[in-house]
Amino acid sequence: MEQNLAPTPLSELLKRLRDERGLSLYALAQVSGIDRGNLRRIETGAISNLTPATMQKLADALEVDVEDFYAAHFETTGQPLPSLPVYFRTKHQSLSDEQIAEIDAYVRRIEESHRMSGNLGPRNGEDE
């Protein structure tokens, strides 16, 4: 017997996108390669902790940016978004591991330079 679960930002996003495209759970399962039962559990909120690969499959199947799922996942679970290398492997599959490592090192250098300069965020009046 299935318990009555409250919708989550992630479950609402998936249901809305599926409905907007007129897809049944069966059709989405076929397109995404994700088990129909698992899709149903995601939509009811029974499953809320998804892997980046699962979010990418859903985004591809529903033709949206994976960032939509990352944001809803964070809002639902409070867990941090994927690391930069994981994000780039998921979002930019044409990049080599060496290129991703180079981007990651560059971002770390920028972060470190901001820590050393005391600039830890936007100034008053600047966008975040």
C-alpha positions in Angstrom: 0.0 0.0 0.0 1.5 3.4 -1.0 1.6 6.1 1.5 0.3 9.6 0.8 3.5 11.6 0.2 3.7 15.4 -0.1 4.9 16.6 -3.5 8.4 18.0 -3.7 9.9 20.5 -6.1 11.6 17.6 -7.9 8.4 15.6 -8.1 6.4 18.6 -9.3 8.9 19.5 -11.9 8.9 16.0 -13.4 5.1 15.7 -13.4 4.7 19.2 -14.9 7.2 18.6 -17.7 5.8 15.1 -18.5 2.2 16.5 -18.6 3.2 19.5 -20.8 4.6 17.0 -23.3 1.6 14.7 -23.1 3.8 11.8 -22.1 2.5 8.8 -20.1 4.8 7.3 -17.6 5.2 4.4 -20.0 6.3 6.7 -22.8 8.7 8.6 -20.6 10.2 5.3 -19.4 10.7 4.2 -23.0 12.4 7.5 -24.0 14.5 8.0 -20.9 15.5 4.4 -20.2 14.3 4.8 -16.5 12.0 2.2 -15.1 8.3 3.3 -15.1 7.9 2.3 -11.4 10.9 4.5 -10.5 9.5 7.4 -12.5 6.2 7.0 -10.6 8.1 7.0 -7.3 9.9 10.2 -8.3 6.7 11.9 -9.2 5.1 10.9 -5.8 8.1 12.0 -3.8 8.9 8.5 -2.7 12.3 8.8 -4.4 14.0 12.2 -4.2 17.7 11.6 -4.2 18.7 11.2 -7.9 22.1 10.7 -9.4 23.4 13.3 -11.9 23.1 10.6 -14.6 19.4 10.1 -13.9 18.7 13.8 -13.9 20.5 14.0 -17.3 18.4 11.2 -18.7 15.3 12.9 -17.6 16.4 16.3 -19.0 17.3 14.7 -22.3 14.0 12.8 -22.6 12.0 15.9 -21.7 14.2 18.3 -23.8 15.1 20.7 -21.0 18.4 21.8 -19.4 19.7 19.4 -16.7 20.1 22.5 -14.5 16.4 22.5 -14.0 16.6 19.1 -12.4 19.7 20.1 -10.4 18.0 23.1 -8.9 14.8 21.1 -8.1 16.9 18.3 -6.6 18.8 20.8 -4.4 15.5 22.4 -3.3 14.1 19.0 -2.5 17.0 17.4 -0.7 19.2 20.3 0.4 22.1 18.3 -1.0 24.8 20.2 -2.8 24.8 20.3 -6.6 27.3 18.0 -8.4 30.9 19.0 -8.4 32.2 21.0 -11.3 33.8 17.9 -13.0 30.7 15.8 -12.6 28.6 18.7 -14.0 30.8 19.2 -17.0 30.9 15.4 -17.7 27.1 15.4 -17.7 26.4 18.7 -19.5 29.4 18.8 -21.9 30.1 15.3 -22.9 32.3 16.3 -25.8 35.0 17.6 -23.3 37.8 15.3 -22.5 38.8 14.5 -18.9 41.9 16.6 -19.4 39.8 19.6 -20.5 37.5 19.2 -17.5 40.5 19.0 -15.2 41.8 22.2 -16.7 38.5 24.0 -16.2 38.3 22.7 -12.6 41.9 23.9 -11.9 41.1 27.3 -13.4 38.0 27.7 -11.2 39.9 26.7 -8.1 42.6 29.3 -8.9 39.9 32.0 -9.2 38.3 30.9 -5.9 41.7 30.9 -4.2 42.5 34.4 -5.5 39.2 35.7 -4.2 39.8 34.1 -0.8 43.2 35.7 -0.6 42.0 39.1 -1.6 39.1 38.9 0.9 36.5 39.2 -1.9 34.2 36.4 -0.9 31.1 37.5 -2.8 29.3 40.3 -4.5 29.7 43.9 -3.2 26.7 45.7 -1.9 24.4 46.6 -4.9 25.9 43.9 -7.1 24.0 40.9 -8.4 24.7 37.6 -6.7 
